[in-house]
């Protein structure tokens, strides 16, 4: 999970509404479960526009409406090339990714929320890393590809809600800059029923 594309009329937590749909250049699909538990076995990939603005996979093919046969960008045409590792037995899955999970923070000495594997999952660390909010956290759907995939500057966009202090937060990964955390508010949902969001690091324990 590195960000979202939003459809027209999606209502954000600040009352703003998406005026038009985001687009993705679907160059091809990968066929694998990739550790997914919701039965998704087809993963479109290509250039994801909007506030993500980068190369990405998407969850399933049913999320998209066909717009046109051309592409909005020349980016991401070459395809992914890093083998993933999401199977329960630890073997690499069938999908290739643009980046290894080491694009996220792995420095556990600098930050205890960072995973030595880059991400927390059942196969890496025995599950998500549990922490809590220590102040109110305004959380966002996107920080941009440069920040999600490395230490580039974040451009937070699409507010999804505010998590009060004292709440359990389940961490998937910490961005390399250690300014943002991809996580979910345990047992709760945000705008539009979304679970995962980017939390400012300084609002978490």
Backbone as CSV, one residue per row, in Angstrom:
resi,resn,N_x,N_y,N_z,CA_x,CA_y,CA_z,C_x,C_y,C_z
1,UNK,0.850,-1.188,0.000,0.000,0.000,0.000,0.885,1.238,0.000
2,UNK,0.857,1.971,-1.098,1.700,3.170,-1.202,0.888,4.425,-1.511
3,UNK,-0.415,4.300,-1.643,-1.248,5.457,-1.916,-2.524,5.055,-2.615
4,UNK,-3.318,6.038,-2.983,-4.640,5.793,-3.551,-4.859,6.577,-4.832
5,UNK,-5.674,6.002,-5.705,-6.353,6.745,-6.755,-7.795,6.917,-6.291
6,UNK,-8.378,8.086,-6.547,-9.733,8.347,-6.091,-10.655,8.630,-7.274
7,UNK,-11.867,8.105,-7.178,-12.872,8.343,-8.190,-13.549,9.699,-8.016
8,UNK,-14.208,10.129,-9.068,-14.951,11.383,-9.017,-15.999,11.331,-7.910
9,UNK,-16.163,12.434,-7.197,-17.157,12.624,-6.139,-16.804,11.947,-4.824
10,UNK,-15.586,11.400,-4.697,-15.192,10.876,-3.394,-15.143,12.032,-2.401
11,UNK,-15.743,11.831,-1.221,-15.796,12.885,-0.205,-14.707,12.669,0.831
12,UNK,-13.838,13.658,0.993,-12.745,13.581,1.952,-13.187,14.112,3.314
13,UNK,-12.334,13.896,4.314,-12.692,14.225,5.693,-12.835,15.722,5.927
14,UNK,-12.218,16.546,5.086,-12.320,17.995,5.262,-13.510,18.601,4.527
15,UNK,-14.358,17.754,3.958,-15.540,18.218,3.244,-15.332,18.432,1.762
16,UNK,-14.091,18.386,1.283,-13.845,18.545,-0.149,-14.259,17.279,-0.890
17,UNK,-14.547,17.453,-2.181,-15.024,16.352,-3.014,-14.148,16.266,-4.250
18,UNK,-13.790,15.061,-4.650,-12.942,14.872,-5.828,-13.703,15.331,-7.074
19,UNK,-13.191,16.320,-7.803,-13.940,16.863,-8.942,-13.926,15.972,-10.181
20,UNK,-12.922,15.121,-10.300,-12.831,14.228,-11.452,-12.028,13.007,-11.068
21,UNK,-12.093,11.929,-11.838,-11.411,10.695,-11.451,-9.911,10.742,-11.699
22,UNK,-9.162,10.080,-10.829,-7.758,9.809,-11.123,-7.678,8.714,-12.179
23,UNK,-6.524,8.634,-12.844,-6.336,7.637,-13.898,-5.088,6.812,-13.642
24,UNK,-5.100,5.613,-14.214,-3.921,4.750,-14.174,-3.697,4.174,-15.564
25,UNK,-2.477,4.267,-16.053,-2.113,3.610,-17.310,-1.856,2.140,-17.002
26,UNK,-2.789,1.290,-17.344,-2.614,-0.135,-17.071,-1.844,-0.753,-18.233
27,UNK,-0.587,-1.035,-17.969,0.297,-1.564,-19.011,0.171,-3.080,-19.139
28,UNK,-0.128,-3.730,-18.017,-0.236,-5.192,-18.019,-0.777,-5.603,-16.655
29,UNK,-0.952,-6.882,-16.454,-1.355,-7.378,-15.146,-0.441,-8.512,-14.726
30,UNK,-0.244,-8.629,-13.421,0.450,-9.772,-12.848,-0.579,-10.675,-12.200
31,UNK,-0.392,-11.975,-12.317,-1.345,-12.940,-11.772,-0.707,-13.688,-10.616
32,UNK,-1.110,-13.355,-9.399,-0.612,-14.014,-8.199,-1.409,-13.501,-7.014
33,UNK,-1.415,-14.260,-5.934,-2.136,-13.810,-4.744,-1.336,-12.765,-3.981
34,UNK,-0.020,-12.800,-4.051,0.863,-11.811,-3.424,0.525,-11.581,-1.963
35,UNK,0.191,-12.650,-1.249,-0.093,-12.536,0.166,-1.456,-11.942,0.471
36,UNK,-2.254,-11.680,-0.555,-3.551,-11.047,-0.340,-4.559,-12.044,0.218
37,UNK,-5.372,-11.602,1.153,-6.345,-12.488,1.788,-7.772,-12.245,1.308
38,UNK,-7.953,-11.368,0.339,-9.294,-11.041,-0.118,-9.599,-11.632,-1.492
39,UNK,-8.835,-12.625,-1.909,-9.129,-13.311,-3.155,-8.715,-12.583,-4.414
40,UNK,-7.930,-11.524,-4.288,-7.483,-10.789,-5.478,-6.299,-11.527,-6.091
41,UNK,-6.427,-11.900,-7.358,-5.343,-12.639,-8.009,-4.883,-12.000,-9.311
42,UNK,-5.447,-10.849,-9.659,-4.987,-10.110,-10.838,-4.595,-8.716,-10.399
43,UNK,-3.362,-8.324,-10.712,-2.801,-7.068,-10.217,-2.396,-6.191,-11.390
44,UNK,-3.222,-5.216,-11.786,-2.817,-4.300,-12.857,-1.633,-3.449,-12.429
45,UNK,-0.745,-3.182,-13.365,0.385,-2.308,-13.054,0.594,-1.287,-14.155
46,UNK,1.205,-0.185,-13.745,1.513,0.886,-14.679,1.673,2.198,-13.939
47,UNK,1.498,3.290,-14.670,1.646,4.611,-14.079,0.342,5.020,-13.398
48,UNK,0.404,5.284,-12.086,-0.750,5.744,-11.314,-0.619,7.244,-11.114
49,UNK,-1.541,8.000,-11.680,-1.460,9.454,-11.627,-1.999,10.028,-10.333
50,UNK,-2.671,11.172,-10.432,-3.196,11.820,-9.234,-2.092,12.219,-8.277
51,UNK,-2.399,12.212,-7.008,-1.417,12.632,-6.001,-0.387,11.559,-5.697
52,UNK,-0.574,10.345,-6.195,0.485,9.344,-6.029,1.607,9.616,-7.021
53,UNK,1.282,9.703,-8.305,2.225,10.127,-9.343,3.444,9.220,-9.429
54,UNK,3.194,7.924,-9.675,4.321,7.009,-9.800,3.900,5.644,-10.304
55,UNK,4.866,4.731,-10.323,4.628,3.363,-10.775,4.067,2.530,-9.629
56,UNK,3.045,1.745,-9.917,2.410,0.993,-8.835,1.586,-0.166,-9.380
57,UNK,1.320,-1.105,-8.499,0.287,-2.111,-8.719,-1.023,-1.594,-8.164
58,UNK,-2.129,-2.181,-8.599,-3.446,-1.852,-8.053,-4.116,-3.135,-7.574
59,UNK,-5.032,-2.976,-6.664,-5.777,-4.116,-6.143,-6.899,-4.488,-7.097
60,UNK,-6.696,-5.529,-7.886,-7.770,-6.068,-8.714,-8.097,-5.241,-9.939
61,UNK,-8.754,-5.880,-10.903,-9.099,-5.209,-12.160,-10.484,-4.586,-12.124
62,UNK,-11.301,-4.915,-11.134,-12.681,-4.414,-11.109,-12.777,-2.975,-10.629
63,UNK,-11.661,-2.375,-10.212,-11.680,-1.017,-9.679,-11.671,0.056,-10.765
64,UNK,-11.513,-0.337,-12.013,-11.266,0.637,-13.073,-12.366,0.643,-14.118
65,UNK,-12.544,1.804,-14.732,-13.394,1.950,-15.902,-12.499,2.292,-17.083
66,UNK,-12.714,1.651,-18.219,-11.901,1.902,-19.401,-12.179,3.316,-19.917
67,UNK,-11.117,4.060,-20.194,-11.276,5.431,-20.685,-10.841,5.566,-22.147
68,UNK,-9.634,5.121,-22.446,-9.148,5.227,-23.819,-7.975,4.288,-24.016
69,UNK,-7.604,4.070,-25.253,-6.559,3.108,-25.564,-5.147,3.628,-25.444
70,UNK,-4.981,4.945,-25.307,-3.646,5.512,-25.187,-3.213,5.599,-23.740
71,UNK,-2.033,6.164,-23.530,-1.495,6.311,-22.180,-1.303,7.785,-21.861
72,UNK,-1.511,8.139,-20.606,-1.359,9.526,-20.191,0.090,9.880,-19.906
73,UNK,0.955,8.885,-19.804,2.356,9.123,-19.472,3.218,8.055,-20.123
74,UNK,4.479,8.405,-20.383,5.436,7.416,-20.852,6.091,6.660,-19.715
75,UNK,5.754,7.019,-18.478,6.371,6.389,-17.307,5.879,4.958,-17.113
76,UNK,6.725,4.147,-16.516,6.365,2.801,-16.050,6.123,1.809,-17.178
77,UNK,6.537,2.140,-18.408,6.289,1.250,-19.534,7.145,-0.005,-19.468
78,UNK,8.317,0.078,-18.804,9.233,-1.050,-18.783,8.840,-2.180,-17.862
79,UNK,7.984,-1.895,-16.928,7.511,-2.957,-16.039,8.362,-3.150,-14.805
80,UNK,7.820,-3.835,-13.807,8.531,-4.099,-12.555,9.667,-5.097,-12.762
81,UNK,10.646,-5.071,-11.849,11.782,-5.986,-12.025,12.369,-6.536,-10.733
82,UNK,11.771,-6.230,-9.576,12.264,-6.758,-8.306,11.301,-7.823,-7.820
83,UNK,11.805,-9.025,-7.543,10.927,-10.115,-7.115,10.395,-9.850,-5.716
84,UNK,9.099,-10.081,-5.541,8.457,-9.891,-4.241,8.687,-11.052,-3.295
85,UNK,8.111,-10.965,-2.105,8.314,-12.019,-1.101,7.170,-12.026,-0.103
86,UNK,5.994,-12.449,-0.556,4.819,-12.354,0.295,4.160,-13.694,0.613
87,UNK,4.685,-14.798,0.111,4.059,-16.088,0.389,4.251,-16.509,1.833
88,UNK,3.302,-17.310,2.322,3.337,-17.720,3.730,4.602,-18.498,4.083
89,UNK,5.139,-19.260,3.130,6.342,-20.047,3.425,7.623,-19.256,3.180
90,UNK,7.512,-17.991,2.837,8.684,-17.151,2.662,9.276,-17.159,1.260
91,UNK,8.811,-18.068,0.383,9.318,-18.068,-0.995,8.844,-16.818,-1.734
92,UNK,9.616,-16.328,-2.693,9.152,-15.182,-3.474,7.837,-15.486,-4.181
93,UNK,6.950,-14.507,-4.254,5.708,-14.692,-4.986,5.973,-14.549,-6.487
94,UNK,4.907,-14.646,-7.267,5.056,-14.626,-8.721,5.212,-13.208,-9.285
95,UNK,4.925,-12.210,-8.485,4.969,-10.844,-8.986,6.345,-10.224,-8.836
96,UNK,6.666,-9.335,-9.748,7.839,-8.474,-9.615,7.362,-7.085,-9.212
97,UNK,8.219,-6.358,-8.488,7.882,-5.021,-8.026,8.910,-4.030,-8.557
98,UNK,8.564,-2.755,-8.537,9.539,-1.747,-8.965,10.630,-1.564,-7.927
99,UNK,10.279,-1.750,-6.670,11.235,-1.511,-5.596,11.162,-2.643,-4.592
100,UNK,12.285,-2.980,-3.972,12.248,-3.924,-2.859,11.663,-3.220,-1.645
101,UNK,11.305,-3.985,-0.635,10.736,-3.400,0.579,11.769,-2.598,1.373
102,UNK,13.028,-2.661,0.960,14.062,-1.843,1.610,13.962,-0.362,1.254
103,UNK,13.030,0.010,0.369,12.808,1.438,0.127,12.165,2.085,1.360
104,UNK,11.590,1.269,2.247,11.016,1.786,3.486,12.077,1.739,4.581
105,UNK,11.780,2.319,5.731,12.762,2.387,6.814,13.051,1.004,7.380
106,UNK,14.325,0.665,7.480,14.751,-0.598,8.103,15.648,-0.355,9.311
107,UNK,15.840,0.892,9.680,16.761,1.262,10.753,16.042,1.216,12.107
108,UNK,16.012,0.050,12.704,15.292,-0.125,13.972,15.978,0.593,15.125
109,UNK,17.281,0.871,15.002,17.972,1.623,16.051,17.525,3.081,16.054
110,UNK,17.221,3.621,14.866,16.769,5.003,14.766,15.303,5.149,15.135
111,UNK,14.523,4.095,14.868,13.077,4.189,15.111,12.535,2.779,15.328
112,UNK,11.966,2.554,16.500,11.456,1.224,16.849,10.256,0.812,16.011
113,UNK,9.591,1.752,15.338,8.478,1.386,14.470,8.946,0.875,13.113
114,UNK,10.212,1.128,12.761,10.742,0.622,11.494,10.890,-0.896,11.568
115,UNK,10.643,-1.548,10.452,10.802,-2.999,10.371,12.171,-3.346,9.794
116,UNK,12.870,-4.324,10.355,14.152,-4.720,9.756,13.991,-5.288,8.349
117,UNK,12.759,-5.685,7.992,12.461,-6.210,6.657,11.884,-5.135,5.744
118,UNK,11.674,-3.943,6.268,11.043,-2.876,5.498,9.564,-2.756,5.774
119,UNK,8.885,-3.898,5.912,7.449,-3.903,6.213,7.176,-4.903,7.327
120,UNK,6.112,-4.656,8.064,5.613,-5.610,9.050,4.481,-6.419,8.429
121,UNK,4.530,-7.739,8.594,3.457,-8.603,8.088,3.513,-9.920,8.837
122,UNK,2.583,-10.803,8.567,2.593,-12.132,9.199,3.877,-12.870,8.882
123,UNK,4.404,-12.658,7.673,5.606,-13.370,7.246,6.890,-12.667,7.666
124,UNK,6.771,-11.443,8.148,7.943,-10.655,8.530,7.647,-10.011,9.876
125,UNK,8.138,-10.597,10.932,7.920,-10.036,12.261,6.691,-10.548,12.969
126,UNK,5.932,-11.445,12.325,4.787,-12.066,12.979,3.533,-11.229,13.017
127,UNK,3.437,-10.196,12.221,2.233,-9.376,12.175,2.572,-7.902,12.129
128,UNK,1.546,-7.074,12.140,1.741,-5.631,12.111,2.330,-5.155,13.432
129,UNK,3.091,-4.079,13.382,3.675,-3.486,14.582,2.606,-2.653,15.284
130,UNK,2.370,-2.926,16.556,1.326,-2.222,17.297,1.917,-1.045,18.051
131,UNK,1.290,0.115,17.895,1.675,1.302,18.656,0.400,2.042,19.015
132,UNK,0.500,3.294,19.438,-0.690,4.068,19.782,-0.483,5.526,19.406
133,UNK,-1.577,6.228,19.233,-1.516,7.666,18.966,-1.298,8.391,20.284
134,UNK,-0.388,9.365,20.272,-0.106,10.130,21.496,-0.683,11.540,21.416
135,UNK,-1.031,11.963,20.213,-1.770,13.212,19.991,-2.787,12.918,18.899
136,UNK,-3.625,13.866,18.563,-4.538,13.695,17.434,-3.730,13.600,16.140
137,UNK,-4.066,12.629,15.313,-3.367,12.412,14.048,-4.306,12.713,12.884
138,UNK,-4.001,13.725,12.100,-4.698,13.920,10.832,-4.015,13.026,9.808
139,UNK,-4.784,12.138,9.197,-4.193,11.118,8.327,-4.624,11.351,6.880
140,UNK,-3.772,10.921,5.957,-3.929,11.238,4.542,-3.881,9.984,3.675
141,UNK,-4.488,10.096,2.499,-4.474,8.992,1.552,-3.205,8.917,0.743
142,UNK,-2.529,10.035,0.546,-1.330,10.068,-0.291,-0.260,10.978,0.292
143,UNK,0.986,10.575,0.126,2.115,11.473,0.378,2.986,11.602,-0.879
144,UNK,2.616,10.911,-1.958,3.351,10.963,-3.216,4.356,9.837,-3.335
145,UNK,4.640,9.425,-4.567,5.532,8.295,-4.803,6.941,8.537,-4.293
146,UNK,7.457,9.766,-4.435,8.837,10.049,-4.015,9.012,9.798,-2.523
147,UNK,8.011,10.132,-1.730,8.091,9.920,-0.281,7.780,8.493,0.103
148,UNK,6.807,7.871,-0.574,6.438,6.496,-0.245,7.549,5.516,-0.616
149,UNK,8.219,5.769,-1.759,9.238,4.849,-2.257,10.658,5.235,-1.855
150,UNK,10.818,6.205,-0.998,12.170,6.597,-0.622,12.138,7.750,0.347
151,UNK,13.131,8.586,0.269,13.248,9.691,1.222,12.931,11.039,0.586
152,UNK,12.200,11.034,-0.524,11.831,12.279,-1.176,10.847,13.075,-0.343
153,UNK,10.652,14.325,-0.728,9.744,15.203,0.010,8.307,14.714,-0.117
154,UNK,7.607,14.693,1.001,6.205,14.279,1.019,5.305,15.446,0.648
155,UNK,4.233,15.145,-0.064,3.197,16.128,-0.368,1.877,15.519,0.105
156,UNK,1.554,15.670,1.404,0.343,15.034,1.913,-0.912,15.575,1.238
157,UNK,-1.781,14.674,0.824,-3.011,15.049,0.133,-4.116,14.078,0.514
158,UNK,-5.349,14.513,0.332,-6.534,13.694,0.555,-6.714,13.306,2.021
159,UNK,-7.117,14.253,2.873,-7.345,13.937,4.286,-8.468,12.912,4.457
160,UNK,-8.179,11.880,5.230,-9.141,10.793,5.416,-9.781,10.789,6.793
161,UNK,-9.269,11.603,7.722,-9.865,11.657,9.044,-8.850,12.043,10.092
162,UNK,-9.308,12.059,11.341,-8.458,12.368,12.485,-8.594,11.262,13.515
163,UNK,-7.466,10.713,13.913,-7.430,9.653,14.917,-7.125,10.300,16.265
164,UNK,-7.988,10.122,17.267,-7.757,10.755,18.573,-6.558,10.147,19.290
165,UNK,-6.042,10.831,20.301,-4.961,10.246,21.103,-5.447,9.026,21.874
166,UNK,-4.494,8.148,22.182,-4.804,6.963,22.982,-5.415,5.812,22.216
167,UNK,-5.309,5.816,20.895,-5.895,4.766,20.064,-4.828,3.783,19.590
168,UNK,-5.206,2.512,19.455,-4.274,1.525,18.897,-4.112,1.764,17.405
169,UNK,-2.871,1.797,16.962,-2.536,1.988,15.559,-1.629,0.837,15.139
170,UNK,-1.964,0.190,14.020,-1.227,-0.974,13.529,-0.383,-0.568,12.327
171,UNK,0.920,-0.704,12.460,1.870,-0.174,11.475,2.235,-1.221,10.435
172,UNK,2.196,-0.806,9.159,2.699,-1.631,8.061,4.160,-1.271,7.747
173,UNK,4.455,0.033,7.590,5.840,0.452,7.365,6.007,1.915,7.722
174,UNK,7.261,2.295,7.869,7.648,3.691,8.082,8.400,4.144,6.835
175,UNK,8.045,5.302,6.293,8.755,5.815,5.131,10.225,6.048,5.475
176,UNK,11.082,5.975,4.473,12.531,6.095,4.690,12.903,7.399,5.395
177,UNK,12.149,8.459,5.124,12.421,9.740,5.774,12.057,9.728,7.256
178,UNK,11.292,8.734,7.684,10.794,8.588,9.050,9.872,9.731,9.460
179,UNK,9.266,10.382,8.482,8.295,11.441,8.766,6.853,10.939,8.667
180,UNK,6.654,9.806,7.963,5.305,9.290,7.711,5.258,7.786,7.930
181,UNK,4.112,7.317,8.390,3.906,5.901,8.706,2.643,5.429,7.993
182,UNK,2.731,4.331,7.257,1.549,3.714,6.674,0.972,2.762,7.722
183,UNK,-0.258,3.021,8.146,-0.828,2.262,9.259,-2.349,2.330,9.200
184,UNK,-2.989,1.603,10.104,-4.444,1.672,10.210,-4.856,1.835,11.671
185,UNK,-5.960,2.500,11.853,-6.573,2.690,13.167,-7.297,1.403,13.503
186,UNK,-6.833,0.700,14.504,-7.335,-0.641,14.801,-8.841,-0.647,15.034
187,UNK,-9.553,-1.446,14.246,-10.982,-1.625,14.418,-11.854,-0.500,13.902
188,UNK,-11.257,0.519,13.270,-12.013,1.688,12.811,-11.782,1.910,11.317
189,UNK,-12.670,2.678,10.716,-12.545,3.052,9.307,-12.542,4.563,9.155
190,UNK,-11.970,5.009,8.057,-11.842,6.433,7.778,-12.823,6.817,6.663
191,UNK,-12.619,7.962,6.044,-13.521,8.427,4.990,-13.713,7.365,3.918
192,UNK,-14.952,7.174,3.499,-15.257,6.215,2.445,-15.029,4.770,2.824
193,UNK,-14.857,4.481,4.109,-14.602,3.113,4.549,-13.157,2.680,4.429
194,UNK,-12.256,3.610,4.124,-10.832,3.285,3.962,-10.214,2.941,5.317
195,UNK,-9.366,1.917,5.324,-8.698,1.505,6.563,-7.284,2.064,6.675
196,UNK,-6.491,1.963,5.597,-5.072,2.328,5.640,-4.865,3.780,5.284
197,UNK,-3.912,4.416,5.965,-3.633,5.832,5.713,-2.214,6.160,6.130
198,UNK,-1.754,7.329,5.726,-0.448,7.829,6.153,-0.625,8.695,7.391
199,UNK,0.054,8.296,8.480,0.044,8.999,9.744,1.339,9.802,9.883
200,UNK,1.282,11.037,10.385,2.524,11.717,10.730,3.255,10.929,11.814
201,UNK,4.550,10.743,11.664,5.301,9.952,12.661,5.237,10.568,14.037
202,UNK,5.202,11.891,14.119,5.286,12.544,15.426,4.000,12.461,16.250
203,UNK,2.951,11.861,15.702,1.735,11.702,16.498,1.594,10.293,17.061
204,UNK,2.607,9.442,16.803,2.574,8.058,17.282,3.653,7.811,18.315
205,UNK,3.372,6.884,19.217,4.342,6.550,20.280,5.571,5.888,19.679
